[in-house]
Amino acid sequence: MSIWFKQDISLDQLDQLNKNNLGEHLGMQFTGIGENYLKATMPVDHRTQQPYGLLHGGASVALAETLGSVGSALIIDLDKYICVGIEINANHIRSVKSGLVTGIATPVHIGASTHVWEIKIYDDKEKLFCISRLTVTILNKR
């Protein structure tokens, strides 16, 4: 059974959420939505690398936060609520120098006032290189 409030969301509609913001600047693209997961990619290039030529940890965290935050937004009724991240952490297990990375967000907890997401990010050889956890709070729309 799907966790999403809006059942007919498309990948094109999700990509529109990245227009004119950090997601677009970093080249993020949504590539999958399942019953309980959201998937997106991000290139490792001049926009996302740090001075040593490795994927910047902050870029990985930006991908993780984007996936979890959009996931929460898809679970709630946006006419009544908003969602904002309140805590994120990330463990960088290995480095990535090039290619396309893929993040997959799955919920750990979906409550009335908080959501907790686990986001695993893989390199293009499908090796896990970053694992992140994001906590999102759900607020009444004002």
N, C-alpha and C positions, 0 to 999 in steps of 0.2 A: 504494500500500500504506500502510495506516494506521500511525502511529508509536505509538499508544496501547497500553499494557499491557492495560488493561481495555477491551474493545471495545464494551460495551453501556452506556456511561455516557450519562445523559440530561441535558438542560439543567436540569431540576428538581433532579437530584442535585448538579449543580455549584452551583446557587444555594444549596443547603443548606450548602455550605462557607462561605458568607458570613454565615450566621446567627450573631448575638451577637458580631460582631467588626467591625473597621473597614470591611470591604466592605459590610455591611448598613447601618452608620451613614452611609456616603457614598452609599448608594443604588445600588451596583453590581449589575448583573444580567447573567448569562451569556446570550448570544443566539445563539451559533453554535459548532459544533465540526465541523471537517472532518478530512480525512485527516492534515493536518499544520499545522493552525492552530486557535486558540482565540480567540473573540471575546466581548467584553463591553461594556456601556454604563455610563455614569455621568452623572447630571444635573449641570448647572451651576446651582447654587442656593445658598442661604444656607449650606449645609453645606460647599460646595466652593469658594466664592469667597474671595478675599482682600479687604482693605479698599477697594481701588479698584474693586471690582465685577467683576474678571476672575477666570477660573478660576485657582485657586492652583496653582503649579507642583508643590507637594507632593502635591496631590490627583491630578495627572496621573501622578506617580511612583508613588503608591499603586495606581492602576489598572494601571500597567505591571508593578509587582512582583506584584500579585495574579495577573495573567494568566500571567506567566512561571513563578511558583512553582506555581500550580495545574497549568500545563502539564507541569512537571517531575514533579509528584506523579502525574500520569496516565500517565507513561512508565515509572515504576519500580514494582517490586513492594513495596507499602507494608507487607507482612508482614516484609520483610527490610531495607528501607532507609527513610531519611527524606531530605528535601531541604531545604536552607536557602539563601537568597540570601546571596551574599558580596560582590557589587559591583553597583551600578546607576548609570547615568548617563542624563541626558536633555537633549536640545536642544529648547528651546521656540522654535519658528519664528515663530509668530504668537500673538495672544491670542484668547481666546474669552470672551464676556460672558454668554451664555445658551444654552439648548437642551440637547441630549443629545450627549455625545461617545461615540465608539466606538473601542475599542482592539482591535487585531488582533495576536496574538503568533504568530510563526513561529520555529522553531528554526534557529539558525545552525550549532550544533554539539551533537550528542548523544553524549557519551562515557560511559565507565563511571564516572568520578568527577566530571565537570563537564558541565553543559549551559549553552549560551549562547543567549539569546533576543533577537530583535529585536521590539520592540513599536512599532507605528505607531499614533498616535491622531489621529482625524479629527473635525472638527466636523460639525454636522448638514447642512452643505452639501458634505460629503465632501472638505473641504480639510484637508490634513495640517497639523497645528499642533504636534505633538510627536513626536519619535522617540527611543526609549530602547533601551538594551541592558542586559540583566540576565545576570549569571553566577550559577549555582546550583551548589552542591556536593552530592554524593550521599554520604551517610554510612551506615555500618552501624547498624541499629537496635539499641539497647542494652537 
